[in-house]
Amino acid sequence: MATAATTTTRLRYEQIKPKIGAVIQSTKEELLSGELSDEINALLEERCVLIFPQLNLTDAEQVKFSDLLGGNAMEIRGEEVFKVSLDKKVNQSVAEYLLGSLYWHIDGTMNPIPIRASMLSAKVLAPEGGDTLFANTATAYEDLPEAKKAEIENLRVQHSLWNSALYHTPEPTDAQLDDWQSKGEADVPLVVKHKSGRKSLVLGNTAAHVIGKDYRESAQILHKLRNFATSEPYTYRHVWTVGDTVLWDNRTSMHRATPYDPDCGRMMHRTILKGGEAWDQ
C-alpha cells in the first residue's frame, strides 16, 4: 500500500552580515502556520535581528505571530499592540519618553526580567530619516580581547530612565527631573550570561555609571564598549518599506531610530514577546 509523502516546511532565509541579521524569505502563510516557530526562535538567538520584508501584517496577525513565537505580552498601557509615534497627539503620555529611542538603548533595562524580543511593523514612514539601527551585543562581546573580558566580567552598572532622558533633554525643568527620577534605578550586570551559555553586553543610554568606579573611568568603560559594539561589523541599518516587520532579540542587542520630524506621522506598531531571562542568572 502506498504511503502518502509528507512535506516538511523549512524556514528560508539569507544572512545579512556575518555577525548580525537575517532576511526571512518564507511566506506569511508559512510563518503564521506555527510550523516554523522553533526555527525562527533559534535563528533569532543566533542572528539577533530578523527582517520580514513587506509581510504586511494586520494587528491581529502580528499578535498571532507573537503568540506563536512564545506569547504576546501586554504593552506599556496594557494594550496588545503599541503605536510607536513621537507625535504627542498619538502618544501624549509617553511621547517624551520615546525620544530616548533616538539613541542606542536596550528596552527594559530597568526590569528584573527584560523583554525577550520586540516585533515592529511599519505602517507610515517618515519623509526623511526614521531608519532603525541594530547592534549585536553578543557577537561584539565574543570579539573582545580576553584581557578586556576578564576586566569587565564582574562589573555592574546603574541604569535609570533619567539618565536616558538627559540625552534628549540635557537641561530639564525641576518637574521633569523629579518625574524621571521617581522611576528609580536598577543595578544590572555589564556582562550577562544566557541560559544558552552565550554572553552579551548591557549598554545604552540608560547606563548611568559603573558601580564602584569614578565617573571618569566609568565613562571610559561604557562609552568605549558602546562604540565598539556599534561599530560596522556588529550593526545593521534597516531602511523601512511600508509593510516590513522586524523582530529582534532584546537581550542581545541595542537599537535606535535615526532622527525624523516628530510631527511627520511616522507610525510603527509594536508587539513584545514573553519569556525573557532575568539579567542575573
Secondary structure, DSSP 8 states (H G I E B T S, - for coil): ------------EEEEETTEEEEE-S-HHHHHTSTTHHHHHHHHHHHSEEEETT----HHHHHHHHHHTT-EE--TTS-SSEEE---TTT-TTTHHHHGGGGS-B-TTTTSSS--SEEEEEEEE--SS---EEEEEHHHHHHTS-HHHHHHHTT-EEEEEHHHHHHHH-SS--HHHHHHHHTT-EEEEESEEE-TTS-EEE--STTEEEETTS-HHHHHHHHHHHHHHHTSGGGEEEE---TT-EEEEEGGGEEEEE----TTS--EEEEEEES----S--
